[in-house]
Amino acid sequence: MKKIEHLGIAVADLKQATHLFEVLLNRKAYKEETVPSEGVTTVFFELGESKVELLGAMHEESAIYKYLQKRGQGIHHVAVEVDDIHAEMERLRAAGFELINEEPKEGADNKLICFVHPRSTGGVLLELCQEKHPAQ
């Protein structure tokens, strides 16, 4: 694991939260993207070498919508950058961690992603992120 890639924050109103974070971080978001497979729209802010990702639900079946209903707004996950997501998933499985995804899937911001279940990480939803290469 190389670094914290981003902090994912679940928000109820993406437009309002984007404005709030533009003022708070004193910068404009650099990207808005929908991820239909996850049912989310994301907004990204660069902050040094890391990022802040705002997550808004696209519909009621979205995991973010369910998270907001259960826990409210706030930090949803911590994402870490890895060089080889397949090798990292294999290492974590062998060490007894519970992965939510059997295989990496496409995420926002040109990443392959996999989530590690909070039951096996002391209550923190961890996202593994690997930059997609042209062949992927």
C-alpha positions as CSV (number, residue, x, y, z in Angstrom):
1,M,0.0,0.0,0.0
2,K,1.5,3.3,-1.1
3,K,-0.6,6.1,0.3
4,I,-4.0,7.3,1.2
5,E,-5.5,8.0,-2.3
6,H,-8.7,9.7,-1.1
7,L,-11.3,10.0,1.7
8,G,-14.8,9.1,0.5
9,I,-17.5,11.3,2.1
10,A,-21.2,10.3,1.8
11,V,-23.4,13.4,1.3
12,A,-27.2,13.9,1.1
13,D,-27.1,16.8,-1.3
14,L,-24.1,16.7,-3.7
15,K,-24.6,20.2,-5.1
16,Q,-24.7,21.7,-1.7
17,A,-21.8,19.7,-0.4
18,T,-19.7,20.6,-3.5
19,H,-20.2,24.3,-2.7
20,L,-19.4,23.7,0.9
21,F,-16.2,21.9,0.2
22,E,-15.2,24.5,-2.5
23,V,-15.3,27.1,0.2
24,L,-13.9,24.9,2.9
25,L,-10.9,23.7,0.9
26,N,-10.6,27.0,-1.0
27,R,-10.5,25.3,-4.4
28,K,-12.8,24.1,-7.2
29,A,-13.6,20.4,-7.7
30,Y,-11.6,19.0,-10.6
31,K,-14.0,16.3,-11.6
32,E,-17.6,15.1,-11.4
33,E,-18.3,11.6,-12.5
34,T,-21.2,9.1,-12.4
35,V,-20.5,5.4,-11.6
36,P,-23.7,3.6,-12.6
37,S,-22.5,0.2,-11.3
38,E,-22.3,1.8,-7.8
39,G,-25.3,4.1,-8.2
40,V,-23.3,7.1,-7.2
41,T,-22.2,10.5,-8.6
42,T,-18.8,11.5,-7.3
43,V,-17.1,14.9,-7.1
44,F,-13.3,15.0,-6.5
45,F,-11.1,17.7,-4.9
46,E,-7.3,17.5,-5.0
47,L,-5.6,18.2,-1.7
48,G,-1.9,17.8,-1.9
49,E,-1.1,14.2,-2.9
50,S,-4.5,13.0,-1.8
51,K,-8.1,13.7,-2.7
52,V,-11.5,14.2,-1.2
53,E,-14.3,12.3,-2.9
54,L,-17.9,13.4,-2.3
55,L,-20.4,10.6,-2.9
56,G,-24.0,11.3,-3.7
57,A,-26.6,8.5,-4.3
58,M,-28.2,8.3,-7.8
59,H,-31.1,6.2,-6.5
60,E,-32.5,4.4,-3.5
61,E,-30.8,1.0,-4.3
62,S,-27.4,2.7,-4.1
63,A,-25.1,1.6,-1.2
64,I,-24.6,5.3,-0.5
65,Y,-28.3,5.9,-0.2
66,K,-28.6,3.0,2.3
67,Y,-25.5,4.3,4.2
68,L,-27.0,7.8,4.5
69,Q,-30.3,6.3,5.7
70,K,-28.5,4.2,8.4
71,R,-25.6,6.5,9.4
72,G,-26.1,9.9,7.9
73,Q,-23.5,12.1,6.2
74,G,-19.9,11.7,6.9
75,I,-16.7,9.7,6.1
76,H,-17.8,6.6,4.2
77,H,-14.4,5.0,3.3
78,V,-10.6,5.4,3.3
79,A,-9.1,4.6,-0.1
80,V,-5.5,3.5,-0.4
81,E,-3.4,3.3,-3.6
82,V,-1.8,0.0,-4.5
83,D,0.5,-1.0,-7.4
84,D,-1.1,-4.4,-8.0
85,I,-4.7,-4.7,-6.9
86,H,-4.9,-8.4,-7.6
87,A,-1.8,-9.2,-5.6
88,E,-3.0,-7.0,-2.7
89,M,-6.4,-8.7,-2.7
90,E,-4.7,-12.1,-2.6
91,R,-2.4,-11.0,0.3
92,L,-5.3,-9.6,2.3
93,R,-7.5,-12.8,1.7
94,A,-4.6,-15.0,2.9
95,A,-4.2,-12.8,6.0
96,G,-7.9,-13.4,6.8
97,F,-9.5,-10.1,5.7
98,E,-13.0,-10.2,4.2
99,L,-13.2,-8.7,0.8
100,I,-16.5,-7.3,-0.4
101,N,-15.6,-7.8,-4.1
102,E,-14.3,-11.1,-5.5
103,E,-12.6,-9.3,-8.4
104,P,-11.6,-5.7,-8.9
105,K,-14.2,-3.5,-10.6
106,E,-14.2,-0.2,-12.4
107,G,-14.5,2.8,-10.1
108,A,-14.4,6.5,-10.5
109,D,-11.3,8.6,-11.5
110,N,-9.9,5.9,-13.8
111,K,-9.4,3.3,-11.0
112,L,-9.8,-0.4,-10.5
113,I,-11.2,-0.8,-7.0
114,C,-12.0,-3.4,-4.3
115,F,-13.6,-2.9,-0.9
116,V,-12.4,-4.6,2.3
117,H,-15.3,-5.2,4.7
118,P,-15.3,-3.1,7.9
119,R,-16.0,-6.3,10.0
120,S,-12.4,-7.3,9.3
121,T,-10.7,-3.9,9.6
122,G,-11.8,-2.6,12.9
123,G,-14.9,-0.8,11.6
124,V,-13.3,1.1,8.7
125,L,-14.5,0.5,5.1
126,L,-11.2,0.3,3.1
127,E,-11.0,0.8,-0.6
128,L,-8.1,-0.5,-2.6
129,C,-7.4,1.6,-5.7
130,Q,-5.2,1.0,-8.7
131,E,-4.8,3.4,-11.6
132,K,-6.1,1.7,-14.7
133,H,-3.6,1.2,-17.5
134,P,-4.7,1.4,-21.1
135,A,-4.8,-2.4,-21.5
136,Q,-7.2,-2.9,-18.6
